[in-house]
Amino acid sequence: MASRNREYTVYTSAMIREVKSKRGKRWQGVLKYRDASGKWRQSTKMLDARTKTQANKALQEWRDQMEDESQRPELPSASATVSEYVTAYIDTIEAAGTVRPSAISDYRTSCKRISEGIGDVVLRDLTPAQIQAWEAKLLKGGKGVNTVLKYHRLLNSVCNHAISVRDLSWNPCAAVKKPKRVAPSPNSLDANQHARLNATLNVMGATQTVTAATIALYTGMREGEICGLKWKCYDQGAGTIRIEKAIAKAGGRKYETTPKTEAGKREVPVHPALADMLRRRRERMVSELQEVGVTLNDEKFGELYVCGAIDGRYYDPTILSRSWKSLAESFELVGTQGRRVTFHDLRHSFATRAIANGADVKAVAAVLGHTDAHVTLNVYADADKESKARAVALVGYGIQQQGDVKPYGELASTSSD
């Protein structure tokens, strides 16, 4: 990311010229342009090339790079306010295209909160005490710990960048005592509820919501991934689903994107019960197409979303959440934390039930798309009453299997209050 905007605007010409040296023939690139005042300027650079063709390619890459940097928003100096500097930082990374639109939207929300609290402070004058007091005020005012930590992370990134471009000599966030992160408590279904919900969905029609919920129960897929699933990604013969796309949200709009990480691009096995639901869903969509006089070949049908409409639209994740909420209320579904079960809680339930029934944690992590199996254990796998009772019973059974053993003599004869 450029630390300062250059004085040029648009390059008007580029050329290469041959230069002879002790190392043999070399090539030099020349860029000519007008600066902001209209004066002609020239930049030269030795190109890493042996042939004229390579030199022309290197020249074009250099020109593209310089033009890209010239169009990036200018970051102010540390004499700017925190609000100005954070806003410019977000503008810059957005222009660079290295961050997802959903993340940029989240950054801008965090920027508003930073601006409301310490936005008027000049960046170079910002102190750890000011940051600490602002974060304490947010917590006292009812903001969640994880929300405050999110604001802190953005401010910390901005200050680290300011150090890298020598606007700051140190990061004031580094001396702030951060609040301890609160791990989310999974609100999964217990074993009985999980089975009853599945039985209920099986006797319902293969609607968008029912199909989506069944997919979540049997695969643990995220709602954005379910909404972005197309028929071409379901291999009925192999019994697998390829997760390649997801529907994300940014600034109030929805868009199709790829999974967050490489681990998110994965293949998930399809249970026979889910295969049956997918069969019923396909038959329903084919019937709806026939009712309007449309017949699609396999290739065109494959472009339709599994939980989407026959006109090619995907199922909006917001509408899915709202529709699921109505179902959960009608079924009176309450999770292990005593809260109404959300659609995302079905993902929690999949992980909890899989691990409680002896599934390998790494295998569950791979199905969920987690890079680190610790995330699966710490966030998604909830130890419900049945699981804990089973664990205690197994240990007790193991002790009993040792048969008649003698106690440690000295300890057995020693009594204490």
Summary of the structure (lengths in Angstrom):
residues: 417
radius of gyration: 29.5
end to end distance: 67.9
largest distance: 98.4
contacts: 1196
relative contact order: 0.08
helix: 52%
strand: 14%
